[in-house]
Amino acid sequence: MDARIVRELRAIVGDRGLITSPEELHTYECDGLTNFRVMPDAVLLPDSTEQVQAILRICHHERIPFVARGAGTGLSGGALPVENGIVLSLARMNRILEIDLLNARVVVEPGVTNLAISDRVLAQNYFYAPDPSSQSVCSIGGNVAENSGGAHCLKYGFTTTHVLGLEVVLADGTLLHLGGKTLDTPGYDLAGVFVGSEGTLGVATKIILRIVKRPECVQTLLAAFPSTNEAGAAVSDIIAAGMLPAAMEMMDNLAIQAAEAAVHANYPQCGALLLVELDGPAAEVQALMMHVDEICRRNAAAEIRVAQSDAERALVWKGRKAAFAAVGRISPNYIVQDGVIPRTALPQVMSEIDQLSRQAGIRVANVFHAGDGNLHPLVLYDRSIAGQEEAAEALSYQILEICIAAGGSITGEHGVGEDKKMAMSKMFSEPDLETMQRLRCAFDPLRLANPTKIFPRPRLCGEKPGKYVAHPLEAAGIAERF
Amino acid sequence: MDGVPSATVTQHAAFADAARVIVSAEFVRAAGATDAVAGIHPQTIVEPGDEQELSAILKLANEYGLAVIPRGGGTKLGWGNPPMRADVVVSTARLNRVVEHAWADLTVTVEAGCTIQNLQETLAQHGQRLALDPLWPERATVGGVLATNDSGALRLRFGALRDLIIGVTLALPDGTLAKSGGKVVKNVAGYDLPKLVTGALGTLGAITRAVFRVHPLPKDARTVSCVAGDLDDAQRLLLAIQDSQLAHSALQLRYAENELPELDILFEATETGLVAQIEQLGSIVAPATLTDQGSEIWKSRQELYAEANSSDMQSVVAKVSVLPSCIAKMLKFFANISVNSGSLRHRAVVQATGLACVLCEGSQANVDAALHRLRTELEHDGGSLVIANQRAGFLSAEAWGAPGDALPLMRSIKQQFDAKGTLNPGRFVGGI
């Protein structure tokens, strides 16, 4: 990067807020998806909205692409740097600015971790509902970018349900307010559009969130089934009975083995485990839990445990929340997939995945958000065996094709990012994708915000201005352009 | 409208002829007096038979430079500002199928012209519902309810349309027919265009179909009411109930001048759950007492709208949004204005979400002044006031109020989706 630009950036964030040494830049060359790596030219760590604006004005002026980054826990390469670009880390903007319990709203900066919000309002019996498995480290800014879900979004909704308003800096440095503390602010629902846009529409610098009162009672049932078919049938029956549990999670045998090896959750060994959590008023939860128990037994559940205390619940959840990492205990390398299917297609999709897995000689462990059909197949392989990585990647992609063919989606909560942009053409037609990109053209006509993500083929927004060329006087440091 | 040349008679005739090539002739007709949109008279009504036809008609009108008003049940045509131009009404009356109710997957795909009531009846066959109680469900359509972002009392628990819609198909003026979202509840692939068009008043594209997540019908339901001592008392009770661990589905405050405010609370649960919750509620509201209430009380909001539409007196309904903690303040402010201007009367139905429907009756000057003052006050506190039934020429006030600093961006979006300003020109915020 040009020394002049580095000087200008340093003037904004100071020495502590600018990283340019290659050793330190390595930290930022990938996010949670580690098979893609790009070295950024620089990493900036602003600590205010004004600094973000000043940085983006320079990027705009110099036509430098930027990638905003939270905690870097994303699994689709959303925070992967782009060539000749900078990374904007929001880690230092980590203040909880306002807590309004009367209206159940909080205002936070993007670098605040997901769990920090729930911790802050715990004493008042409130919590922030979206709970991605990485919630103790992932940032709210990243959750906004990815529209993160979690196990409890079946009942409580996704990040987008809980974001009421945003302060946003556009790619040209313009500061805007989308949505607000009150509902239905006049105009287009741009807060709704911004959430889940994977950093391609701008940078959120303040976020107004809804918090939720803790339910009076929470009970978690753990049932062991002979296979995922019986467990899936139990899920169908629970839904047919008109219940909407707070969470329904399923793990297959391989995932159970991995969880046991890693965190000793004391799960029963079986073909499939189903975890059903009900919450709400105590009388209601107790009545419904008896019904869930009966449904599980009717579907051949061999062992049923109901966790009543917080400690018991924590143990039941421990294995599930650790499942991705736990797979590391039974396989040197793995790919976390994130497809969605209409839940009723589960038996068929499972048998297709099983068949592909046998053909390829590659094991697949399955963890699902069973209530909403979000599958997390974990494709296990060993990089040291020639050809296995490619075979695993191919298998992982075939699983997505199965999801699309079943009428589902290529991503339920991890995002498209770098990883799945080519699969977008499988799920959407060209006019669909072109229409989405009109939105990007309105927000960021020069395509500087995370420009290489989501779409397989970027659309040019009308006439694309050429690269800015400095006047010779400017270059010589004699004149400055404002 | 002054300064905007209307399309010529020959243009209209040529458009109608070309439209009859796309849609069978009987579904292209001359507009009548009842087709007026906020006092503006369109020339032609077209009823396409499917979304390809609708897309082709929209493209045709766009090419002819004619302004298009998409129309569902026509129940909320007065919402927003009067259009700058209105040439062609594209009716979704024939796009009225429930395409697929995947009940075991908790989703439904439905065409835009299906009425909410028809949709609910189909869903009820499998014990499910769209958890939304919009105005006039027997006539209001999926597309119209989406475009106006209408929501009722159930929003407190189940969220707004933005939280229920999971997929959409849009016809754009340039002839593009595009899908976004999908038919699974959980999906983050691509931009969330379903949310973009929800509440966009048909200014970006015509919604041709939508996919929703649906909810189980409640096993049992009961409504109870409670009379508050005054507005402050009502505010206190409302916040106390919201801060409790009850799982109520709706909570509204009904207010009329010279009457005590009343709270209505809807519980939906098993019989056991209902009894326990109502008992808990009783101890929260004590010393006030609870009385059983009929489910028709949840039509109170609709009654205010209906009254405004039919009233001989000049009246306006405004959709007001405030923070839940500012509900009493808002109502008191209104009461003060009424006291100071004798001929003004008002009533309100306020949801615990802070969304209120306020009926304001009186002389034009008084209503105008009152809404203006209330809007200024609300916007100062971060709230908003949107006038729902703009009667042609009645009010000087614009329907939407201050659009905020994102207006230039909204204009850019409009430009990207509808460069010629074909769809509902002028009806949305900031003259979009």
Interface residues (C-beta under 8 A of the other chain):
Chain A: D100 L101 L102 N103 A104 R105 N125 E146 N147 G149 C153 L154 G157 F158 T160 T161 L170 L175 L176 H177 L178 G180 K181 T182 L183 D184 T185 P186 G187 Y188 D189 L190 G192 V193 V195 G196 S197 K213 R214 P215 E216 S236 I239 A240 G242 M243 L244 G280 P281 A282 A283 E284 A287 L288 V340 I341 P342 R343 T344 H369 D372 G373 N374 G407 G408 S409 I410 T411 G412 E413 H414 G415 V416 K420 M424 M427 F428 S429 P431 D432 L433 E434 T435 M436 R438 L439 R440 C441 A442 F443 I454
Chain B: A102 A104 D105 L106 T107 G127 N149 G159 A160 R162 D163 L170 L172 T176 L177 A178 K179 S180 G182 K183 V184 V185 K186 N187 V188 A189 G190 Y191 D192 L193 K195 L196 T198 G199 A200 L204 H215 P216 L217 P218 K219 L239 Q242 D243 S244 Q245 L246 A247 A269 T270 T272 G273 V275 A276 Q277 Q280 K319 S321 V322 L323 P324 S325 T353 G354 L355 G382 G383 S384 V386 W400 G401 A402 P403 G404 D405 A406 L407 L409 M410 S412 I413 Q415 Q416 F417 F428 V429 G430
